[in-house]
Amino acid sequence: MIEISELVRENIRNLKPYSCARYEFKGEASVFLDANENPMNTPYNRYPDPLQEELKAKIAGIKNVRPSQIMLGVGSDEPIDLIIRIFCEPKEDNIVAIDPTYNMYRVCADINSVEYRTVLLNDDYSLDAARLLAAVDEKTKVIFLCSPNNPTGNLMDGGEVMKILNGFEGITVMDEAYIDFSSRPSWLEALDEHPRLIVLQTFSKAWGLASVRCGMAFASERIIGYLNQVKYPYNINMLTQRFVGEQLAHEGRKNGWVKMLLEQREIFAGRLAAIPLVEKVNPSDANFLLVKVPDANDIYNRLIDKGVVVRNRNNVSLCLGCLRITVGTAEENEILINALKEL
Ligand SMILES: *Cc1c(COP(=O)(O)O)cnc(C)c1O
């Protein structure tokens, strides 16, 4: 059994982390003269809880994990970067990822001078675990998977993912930004059996809080411990902690939005498929559709002329001629349909 500490970079393993005032003293007191704060109750004068314990307790209840299995970041983008910085020695270690997928993994690898190896999905965007594992060598520290995948919209087959979890001795990251829209349960259920698995989720999509910038990483206590040591001590500000905590009380509203968007997704997919210009609408477990058209660049530009913006994925692997279209309100979807028909 591989120990997490063996996978961690030496400088991180030996790190004496910054100890801020709110780490050193956590209890209740009547007078706080320890953090050089302004004493006037603005009421923003105090540093926030560096480990966001109240918020994590609420998230733990909803996600059915322990608070100690949660790290909160400024979007999921923060844990993506931290994972690379914790496990990958620049110019030495490498990352293996599916292709196509969310481009942020590559950008973070590039910023950190870590080799980024890609393995193409099959033509139907399904995952071939054996091909992925064949790209792994002794310097591979992290595998990035994304399910439902962006920009393809499909789920990765559970059996194939299991082959990676069981066959790879490094860290497997499963990005579940779109899990709320999916018909498959989250990989959170597998956390206790797989201590080298990290599951990423976010408040940016189904919860409707993209502007708030709050993402979640779920993993074994060991991994969460390293993420906590390397993150900025006060990465999640007090306003965000309080606001997201309040939003969690409205899970029913989020579920209502998801239900509406899933209904719209089916209607939208059917209407798109009926347009002669559209060659293919890929199946989706997310809140967007990857749609194949004859000339994606031209159609993208002509949609913009009509005031409708979609995402042009023409230059992405296996996505030649594809536009990624977010499922909007019924009215917005109708505008897109009519704009496409008029082209
Ligand atoms: C949108 C998205 C995210 C979310 O990023 P945030 O930084 O949390 O807003 C993460 N992963 C994927 C694959 C995404 O598409």
The ligand as an SDF file (V2000), in Angstrom:
LIG
                    3D

 15 15  0  0  0  0  0  0  0  0999 V2000
  -16.8270   24.7370  -14.8010 C   0  0  0  0  0  0  0  0  0  0  0  0
  -15.8620   23.6810  -14.4380 C   0  0  0  0  0  0  0  0  0  0  0  0
  -15.2270   23.6960  -13.2010 C   0  0  0  0  0  0  0  0  0  0  0  0
  -15.5520   24.7590  -12.2070 C   0  0  0  0  0  0  0  0  0  0  0  0
  -14.5280   25.5890  -11.9370 O   0  0  0  0  0  0  0  0  0  0  0  0
  -14.7150   26.6330  -10.7540 P   0  0  0  0  0  0  0  0  0  0  0  0
  -13.3140   27.1270  -10.5990 O   0  0  0  0  0  0  0  0  0  0  0  0
  -15.1870   25.8650   -9.5650 O   0  0  0  0  0  0  0  0  0  0  0  0
  -15.6870   27.6530  -11.1920 O   0  0  0  0  0  0  0  0  0  0  0  0
  -14.3640   22.6780  -12.8770 C   0  0  0  0  0  0  0  0  0  0  0  0
  -14.1620   21.6530  -13.7240 N   0  0  0  0  0  0  0  0  0  0  0  0
  -14.7780   21.5870  -14.9020 C   0  0  0  0  0  0  0  0  0  0  0  0
  -14.5600   20.4290  -15.7700 C   0  0  0  0  0  0  0  0  0  0  0  0
  -15.6230   22.6080  -15.3090 C   0  0  0  0  0  0  0  0  0  0  0  0
  -16.2140   22.5430  -16.5020 O   0  0  0  0  0  0  0  0  0  0  0  0
  1  2  1  0
  2  3  1  0
  2 14  2  0
  3  4  1  0
  3 10  2  0
  4  5  1  0
  5  6  1  0
  6  7  2  0
  6  8  1  0
  6  9  1  0
 10 11  1  0
 11 12  2  0
 12 13  1  0
 12 14  1  0
 14 15  1  0
M  END
$$$$
